[in-house]
C-alpha cells in the first residue's frame, strides 16, 4: 500500500516514562532543579495561592517542592497526599518557559 509522502514521514514519539529507580530519581531531581530555577518567578503566585503560608517561609522554600508540600500540610491541616496534589497542581499551572 502506497501512502502519501507526508504519511510516510516518521512520527515523533514521546520518550518512555522512567522505569528504573535510577531513572525515576534522575527525573525527580530534574523536576526539582527546574522548580528551583523558576521559583523566584512563581513566588508572587505562590503567595496568592497559599495565603496561609507566611511569605518568608515561601521565600525559604526556594523551589523545594517537598518543603512546600510540608508547609501547606501544616498550615492548611491537610493530609500529605492532598498537600502533594496541591503542589503538583500549582506547578502544572506554571509551565517551564524556554
C-alpha positions as CSV (number, residue, x, y, z in Angstrom):
1,X,0.0,0.0,0.0
2,X,1.4,3.3,-1.0
3,X,0.9,6.2,1.4
4,X,1.3,9.9,0.6
5,X,4.7,11.2,1.3
6,X,3.5,13.1,4.3
7,X,2.1,9.9,5.9
8,X,5.4,8.1,5.4
9,X,7.4,10.6,7.4
10,X,8.5,9.3,10.8
11,X,6.2,10.2,13.7
12,X,7.8,11.8,16.7
13,X,7.4,9.5,19.7
14,X,7.4,10.8,23.2
15,X,10.1,9.3,25.4
16,X,9.0,6.4,27.6
17,X,8.4,7.2,31.3
18,X,11.3,6.4,33.6
19,X,11.3,2.8,34.7
20,X,14.3,2.0,36.9
21,X,14.9,3.5,40.3
22,X,17.9,5.5,38.9
23,X,15.8,6.9,36.1
24,X,13.0,7.8,38.4
25,X,15.4,9.5,40.8
26,X,17.1,11.4,37.9
27,X,13.7,12.6,36.6
28,X,12.7,13.7,40.1
29,X,16.0,15.6,40.5
30,X,15.5,17.2,37.1
31,X,12.0,18.4,38.1
32,X,13.3,19.8,41.4
33,X,16.1,21.7,39.6
34,X,13.6,23.2,37.2
35,X,11.3,24.3,40.0
36,X,14.3,25.9,41.8
37,X,15.2,27.8,38.8
38,X,11.8,29.3,38.3
39,X,10.8,29.6,41.9
40,X,11.5,33.3,42.0
41,X,9.2,33.8,39.1
42,X,6.4,31.8,40.8
43,X,6.9,33.3,44.2
44,X,4.2,36.0,43.8
45,X,1.7,33.5,42.6
46,X,2.6,31.1,45.4
47,X,1.9,33.9,47.9
48,X,-1.5,34.4,46.4
49,X,-2.3,30.7,46.1
50,X,-1.1,29.7,49.6
51,X,-2.1,32.8,51.7
52,X,-1.9,30.9,55.0
53,X,1.8,30.2,54.5
54,X,3.9,33.2,55.6
55,X,5.7,34.9,52.8
56,X,9.1,34.5,54.5
57,X,8.5,30.7,54.6
58,X,7.6,30.7,50.9
59,X,10.8,32.6,50.2
60,X,12.9,30.0,52.1
61,X,11.3,27.1,50.1
62,X,13.5,28.1,47.2
63,X,11.8,25.6,44.8
64,X,12.0,22.6,47.1
65,X,8.6,21.1,46.4
66,X,8.7,18.7,49.4
67,X,9.2,21.6,51.8
68,X,6.4,23.5,50.1
69,X,4.1,20.5,50.5
70,X,5.1,20.2,54.2
71,X,4.2,23.9,54.8
72,X,0.9,23.5,53.0
73,X,0.1,20.4,55.0
74,X,0.9,22.2,58.3
75,X,-0.9,25.5,57.6
76,X,-4.0,24.1,55.9
77,X,-4.3,20.9,58.1
78,X,-4.3,18.6,55.0
79,X,-3.0,15.1,54.5
80,X,0.3,14.7,52.9
81,X,-1.3,13.3,49.7
82,X,-3.6,16.3,49.5
83,X,-0.7,18.8,50.0
84,X,1.3,17.0,47.4
85,X,-1.6,17.2,45.0
86,X,-2.0,21.0,45.6
87,X,1.7,21.5,44.9
88,X,1.5,19.4,41.7
89,X,-1.5,21.5,40.5
90,X,0.4,24.7,41.3
91,X,3.5,23.6,39.4
92,X,1.4,22.3,36.5
93,X,-0.2,25.8,36.2
94,X,3.3,27.3,35.8
95,X,4.9,25.6,32.8
96,X,8.5,26.0,32.0
97,X,9.2,28.9,29.8
98,X,12.0,28.4,27.3
